[in-house]
Amino acid sequence: MRVKCTVCGYSFDVQKRIPKDCPYCGRQNTLRRVKTAEEILREVDELTDQFITKD
């Protein structure tokens, strides 16, 4: 999973859980999960399937 610091912009991969503080700037509670292109495309595919099946 990819995470990014909302303060300094540093992004990195984590295996299990998101740490509390950024390893680059040291600020706490600034890390957020970043969606990968694959996840975004999967969501778009699911939404288009839902839209098509409604008609």
ABEGO torsion letter per residue (X at the ends): XBBBBAAAGBBBBBAABBBABBAAAGBBGABBBBBBAAAAAAAAAAAAAAAAAAX
